[in-house]
């Protein structure tokens, strides 16, 4: 059954010639045949073979139309473009495999009127169309010349276009023939070729061909430039390789191959034989050395193997030599370089004593934890000196890649061992003092978790066979003395923390800082700034003022900077005048040299005030005192907390308020704390986040004072966590808190009884000047803190206090809990433990 498709043609602005009879139609894949061109075609589809046989048997006229979808092997009549080419068969050659080779000549553009599948092949009724704008004109002549110029440049650059193509183009006079001929030689997508075939305006078609030639020219120029650069690079590499080979030959002739590649391999082999290397590592090195010998020197893998062997031979494999050193000498070295730090020094001396008795001891793994500037890093060098060992240090801060610890596998270009193996090669011995700084600042991301990789390094049961991805053999780290440092243990993973012995570095007291400045900092800065001890004199009062008002910190780092600033300013004065001049710096002259204080002293008010209690806080930079203020005003039972308080401190405030309400009868509250009054709790320095449970007793005291009208002693400070039943629990940072109170002139300290043992850490000279009241219950705190006989009346209109049970009932009937009435004027705060 015949299938017929009528093609509704567009209205072309071209002269339509008379329609034809049915003519065999040959569908084309991946190509378009233009008029005025002679092109070879290979035909293999059965219907196509029958179509060309019929055409060859007749007048040899054949219609050519391109398929819309190039993947179809048997296109239907409606799957062909309606604009095609009428062609004549010039030559037909049947091949042995049943296919045919055609040589056809395009004649003209045609429009298919009706395409039919007669079961044998496709046929079509067509009508020929002529070009528009084909009258001779200056524009057509200009387009023709442009085509020839561009085509000449393309032929010169294109490898697959012979010069004969340009010669043939020069011999064409008709612009339409020239455009079709050039379009045939362009490597264009099928859709772009079809668009050119369907363009009946000669002027527009020639413009499109010009644009396509310019595009092709740009691509060819870029391609040639790239090929030229690649060729130059290859020639350069070949020249370098040739020169290197010549140099090797010259070296062999001059030096008997001692310094050539063969000499290097022999040196490697000699080092393997003479070095004290474990058997597993020796076999690995010999295998890689054998591979290197059999490998061409120009192989890309040869430098990688050479680098690996060099790393393996550079590591300290042999048994370390321990220097003999006495405990007394080690103690002198530690005391000479650092003041204080008794726990760290005692632990090192214990290690030396055990080693002296046993003769063999695995290195301890210590973790120094404390605020910045307290000497954690610098004491590591002193420990190495006291032990007579090498000292190496790496910083772990910001490390996020596990390969930094374990190294990269050798399959990667540029692979290297991890920081541990690199440091061991740098030390040159198997038993150095190895310091890992800032272990609390390790990160992690998609590249792995360095903290997990350190578990093997810092485990005495595992680090005797540490595995680095690069060296691929176990390495013994058991004799290394590892020391880590951290500012806080909160960010150290528990598994890692469990493998280390924690030694806390507490804040220095003012007296300790004064002595450190006298014995260490001032002499060092005098030397660093080109002065002599006779050129400058700094009084103790000046140093104390710098410590308290310019360098308020736990350590002495900023203190040394300020002393350095004094020395530099003094050096300038001496350089401008008499070099024998002596500059005396006193307390009053400090602002002249250092400007206004960064931390002006703001001591507590000292007066006995209602609703104001002195609390003690501990931060990473030392202790601080702070006032907690409470006001009770008429309201609706709300509790307002301000001053950037964290979640734990808010819960402490709730517990303190509940305790005071539960003791309303015993305290004989002057004002009601129920739903007819608002309670505002404020902790000054509102820009500083605050958190922690140790402000509980201070909050409860301030609330009780505000509710009873009894003032709190102004010379007293307190710390401790409070429970709902009034128990006072143990807190941390007692030493720093007491030192802060002493600095601000507070002489009476209320603290949990469980913390009484922490007072031993406070220097005896300070303990003698202060009074300490250990307490177990909140009632004891109120007895010590509230000033009896000074009850004051409030000016605010507040309902009188109800008995305890009635107050509890009123709160219960309000339909809301204490937590429901809390209004917080602060977001989530960062931790700053109180």
Secondary structure by P-SEA (a helix, b strand, c coil): cbbbbbbbcccccccccccccbbbbbbbccccccccbbbbbbbccaaaaaaaaaaaacccbbbbbbbcccccccccccccccbbbbbbbcbbbbccccbbbbbbbbcbbbbbccccccccbbbbbbbbbbbccccccaaaaaaaaaaaaaaaaaaaacccccaaaaaaaaacccaaaaaaaaaaaccccaaaaaaaaacccaaaaaaaaaaaaaaaaaaaaaaaaaaaaaaaaaaaaaaaaaaaaaaaaaaaacccccccaaaaaaaaaaaaaaccccaaaaaaaaaaaaaaaaccccccaaaaaaaaaaaaaaccccbbbbccccaaaaaaaaaaccccaaaaaaaaaaaaaaaaacccccbbbbbbbcccccccccaaaaaaaaacbbbbbbbcccccccccccccccccccccccaaaaaaaaacccccccccccccccccccccccccccccccccccccccccccccbbbbccccbbbbbbcccccccaaaaaacbbbbbccccaaaaaaaaacccaaaaaaaaccccccccccaaaaaaaacccccccccaaaaaaaaaaaaaaaaaaaaccccbbbbbccccccccccccccccccccccccccbbbbbbbcccbbbbbbbbbbbccccbbbbbcccccaaaaaaaaaaaaaaaaacccccccccccccbbbbbbbcccccccccccaaaaaaaaaaaaaacccccccccbbbbbcccbbbbbbcaaaaaaaaaaaacccbbbbbcccccccccccaaaaaabbbbbbccaaaaaaacccccbbbbbcccccccccaaaaaaaaaaccccccccccccccccccccc
